[in-house]
Amino acid sequence: KQEVTQIPAALSVPEGENLVLNCSFTDSAIYNLQWFRQDPGKGLTSLLLIQSSQREQTSGRLNASLDKSSGRSTLYIAASQPGDSATYLCAVRSGSARQLTFGSGTQLTVLP
Amino acid sequence: NAGVTQTPKFRILKIGQSMTLQCTQDMNHNYMYWYRQDPGMGLKLIYYSVGAGITDKGEVPNGYNVSRSTTEDFPLRLELAAPSQTSVYFCASSYSRNRDTEAFFGQGTRLTVV
């Protein structure tokens, strides 16, 4: 059974800092990995998708890496802003149902 | 392009009542999923469908039923609602053939059972 862990559970940083969110998964037989953002009381917004054959993806100030063999992914946020405050969820697609298995998320607070 | 649409956004049910959560997508995706999210937790898979007429159980299917009569629609039925079903429900869809696209999510249905 696929299990996904995100560390840390919560993170508070001053505006302007660069930061890294971590995600690990137990079964390396994945199709892809997706990072989401969730604002309080809202749905999930897809940030980045990394296919299993890729090592990283970039979008603006966000960079996600994937090391499938070690079961790890990181989300790097450059020059953080208060508007980045949200919960960030990592999810891996695997299994016969090609379902996403989610971590519990990292709650990020960027202080002005 | 509407994406994934869920209705209703909020609902309060009494114990023992039934309801259907609606989900529709307009992206011609073959895979559709229902997840629930409890406070402070990640999402858990309830049911999924790989195409019209095909459904299967996920990690937490007890107390729920689904159907997939068309590619677009994937309703989730709650029979005999219980307080343990108080949660936020998300519908998602994606396209999987030779390559898996990203998954798109609806805005969620916040359900309270009292």
Chai-1 contact restraints between the chains, C-beta under 6 A:
chainA,res_idxA,chainB,res_idxB,connection_type,confidence,min_distance_angstrom,max_distance_angstrom,comment,restraint_id
A,Y31,B,D100,contact,1.0,0.0,6.0,A-B,restraint_1
A,N32,B,D100,contact,1.0,0.0,6.0,A-B,restraint_2
A,Q34,B,E102,contact,1.0,0.0,6.0,A-B,restraint_3
A,G43,B,F105,contact,1.0,0.0,6.0,A-B,restraint_4
A,G43,B,Q107,contact,1.0,0.0,6.0,A-B,restraint_5
A,G43,B,G108,contact,1.0,0.0,6.0,A-B,restraint_6
A,L44,B,F105,contact,1.0,0.0,6.0,A-B,restraint_7
A,S46,B,E102,contact,1.0,0.0,6.0,A-B,restraint_8
A,L49,B,E102,contact,1.0,0.0,6.0,A-B,restraint_9
A,R93,B,D100,contact,1.0,0.0,6.0,A-B,restraint_10
A,A97,B,Y48,contact,1.0,0.0,6.0,A-B,restraint_11
A,R98,B,S96,contact,1.0,0.0,6.0,A-B,restraint_12
A,Q99,B,L45,contact,1.0,0.0,6.0,A-B,restraint_13
A,Q99,B,Y48,contact,1.0,0.0,6.0,A-B,restraint_14
A,L100,B,A103,contact,1.0,0.0,6.0,A-B,restraint_15
A,F102,B,G42,contact,1.0,0.0,6.0,A-B,restraint_16
A,F102,B,L43,contact,1.0,0.0,6.0,A-B,restraint_17
A,G103,B,G42,contact,1.0,0.0,6.0,A-B,restraint_18
A,S104,B,M41,contact,1.0,0.0,6.0,A-B,restraint_19
A,S104,B,G42,contact,1.0,0.0,6.0,A-B,restraint_20
